[in-house]
Amino acid sequence: MSSNLTSDEVKQLVLVFAEEFYNARDLTKKVVALPHADKNNLKTGDKVEAHYLCAYRCIKTISTPDGNISGKDLSGGLTDKVNGMVQGNLTVLPFLKLDEEVEMNKLGKLLKPIAISLVNNLEADYARFMMENSGHQAGTYGTPVKTLYEVAKAGAIMESFEIPQKEDWFYVVNPFTLNKLADDLRSPDASGSEDERLSKALRERFSLDMQLTEAATLADLTTADTGGNRVGVLAATPDGTYRTAQYTMQQTLAVSDFGTFSGTVPAGTVVKVAGRNRLNPITGQPILDEAMKVIEHTGVVASDAVLTDGAGDLIVSGPALHETDGTYNTVDSPLTAGDKISMLGEDAKSYQPNLFWQKQAFAIGSAPTKGSLKINCLHTTKDGLQFQVSADPDTREVRFDFRPVYYVIDPFFAGQGWG
């Protein structure tokens, strides 16, 4: 007669799995971890709110002798709240059938592939979320990165936008790109891993403290087949106030004149608005590149959008904000009806952008899951994420569940990197 699985055995299994789960994560340890969303009956797609203040902004005013700045439009002030969205539940299948003869000191070897399976799914999904909410563009859209100089362009964008380095900066490429970049650094006396040598080279050649690494989970995008109708206009003047955008950092753009195109513009599509230029938030002046050219405003379509006869609404991450004497302006002049807007890239073509970001661009949290077996154990990782392990003591089956919550803190602390 088989022995039942005890709650103490499940608790020990949970501790081992927690360590394997944490060790397997990569991208999700390079962003802010926010507290568990401890609310009942949360469903996929529900929005949750967390408290987090990303940065401060100094303002210049003409005040009264007593320091009164009541006449200054403070645009609502920097928010200390961020909104997240509950994702689908991640469950590893098939359930683990724990043999009686398994020694508890060998659980790590047994649980590691389960943790890796869960994490691979999580990080592939999270990488897509990051791609769809990265506000900057470095390089020429669609052009592969081949040199460290092209990687360093991302650092120049981040420096020009005054993204603080109090947290780590990251640049992630796929394994093939990393091999190409590392090939330029190969020498008989080379030591260290490829990403370590590349990050060191960025520091030495470009005085850029950015971690360059690889991830096989980067998302790709297949652009809409518009029949060549990739340029249209803004059909209406969008709301460019910080007060409207502060909790989502998104902006709705009504567009038209994309020819006769009727179809879906996929999330992750990058759009550019002609004649509206990206600002350095500290100087209030347009950012100029190495050729002394302005950098036009771009945004990323955050969710699939349907156009009919060339018209519809695009919800874009990375808003073009402009107010008179606005503290949080991101462009040098307001977007206006009639402005030319284009979808970057070619029709029906697959692209996989590299990603760069500062840790405070994004956050990840967790939401409750419901146990389906007789013993249910919740565990919080060392960085605050909560997962659940449930077990049936009679059959000795064990189930692993994790329900993530994704947050955008500031899309302008991130971007897509090209050559």
Buried (B, 14 or more C-beta within 10 A) or exposed (E): EEEBBEBEBBEBBBEBBBBBBBBBBBBBBBBBBBBBBEEEEBEEEBEBEBEBEBBEEEEEBEEEEEEEEEEBBBBBEBBEEBBBBBBEBBBBEEBBEBEEEBEEEEBEEBBBEBBBBBBBBBBBBBBBBBBBBBBBBBBEBBEBBBEBEBBBBBBBBBBBBEBEEEBEBBBBBBEEBBEBBBEEEEEEEEEEEBBEBBBEBBEEEBEBEBBBBBBEBBBEBBBBBBBEBBBBBBBBEBBBBBBBBBBBBBBBBBBBBBBEBBBEBBBBBBBBBEBBBBBBBEEEEBBEEEEEEBBBBBBBBBBBBEBEEBBBBBBBBBBBBBBEEBBBBBBBBBBBEEBBBBBBBBBEEEBBBBBBBBBBBBBBBBBBBEBEBBBBBBBEBEEBBBBBBBBBBEBBBBBBBBBBBBBBBBBBBBBBBBB
